[in-house]
Amino acid sequence: MELGGNIVLEGFDGVGSEKLIVIKKIAGSFAKKVSDEKGEYEKVIFTLEDTYKITIKVIQKDKESVSENQDKNLFFALTNAIKALEAKL
């Protein structure tokens, strides 16, 4: 599922609609923060695998940055993956 053309959510089809609304807001806020602080990016891809393993990939013109986190709580996994990726950018 694409949000705004340059934000992609993969594997989130089984997530309930209430959680998905929050995840979309978090993803959009993160993408805006990346754009504001680091300049333009081509794509931000959020991938959800079984047991709440989150992978986030930011594709910029000259580099790709990736972060992964897994937790029994979906939002903790997402937040920790974002924090780890922010440290790399």
ZINORRA-V693407 format. One record per helix or strand of 3 or more residues. SS is the DSSP state (@ for helix, = for strand). FROM is the first residue (numbers start at 1). LEN is the number of residues. If there is no record, write none. Layout:
BEGIN
SS;FROM;LEN + SS;FROM;LEN
END
This chain:
BEGIN
=;7;4 + @;17;22 + =;43;7 + @;50;3 + =;53;7 + =;64;7 + @;74;15
END
